[in-house]
């Protein structure tokens, strides 16, 4: 990957980073995102945080290659521990992980948050889990995007701290409060797939039960099937 030619997924994440931001990219891998944004003049300063030594060294190498050592700091640290108060971070990107892992990173690092950051999150799976954390921690989802790249579907969730408690419906948490209103073609494709998977699982359960009492797991799937059918219309 050329450092100016980000994947569609990462480029879309970058679009939501505010102009002149001070960015923390957590799980930065090769630091492609902060390097690309810096070279385009979009950000003023960045921290590239990586918990694994190999990717940390790759990020250092990429930053050195582009002569950005004074503007992008690469730190070997776990999650938000890469952020120092003096960094004055106002945007955080966490991309390419499971939603549960992103949630755990945010939860473990809550004391590092200054409440003024924009969170730009791209979970590979487990989007609902992440939305629940945002709701519980008073973050308003201000934008969502769903896209397909290399036959994989990704969601991007952008959130900012709200002045008052945030409340989402079960459907908002499952489908996304913005995505479910837009109902894009990719959204429809994703949830048609999810519907088929759940229907197949329930059918297997029915055949295995042979008249036994319906399990809680089956009830959960049947409830989700109804929710998906209603959203798809």
Secondary structure, 3 states (H helix, E strand, C coil): CCCCCCCHHHHHHHHCCCCCEEEEEECCCCCHHHHHHHHCCCEEEEEEEECCHHHHHHHHHHHHHCCCCCCEEEEECCHHHHCCHHHCCCEEEEEEECHHHHHHHHHHCHHHCCCCCEEEEEECCCHHHHHHHHHHCCEEEEEEEEEEECCEEEEEEEEEECCCCCCCCHHHHHHCCCHHHHCCHHHHHHHHHHHHHHHHHHHHHHHHHCCCCCCHHHHHHHHHHHHHHHHHC
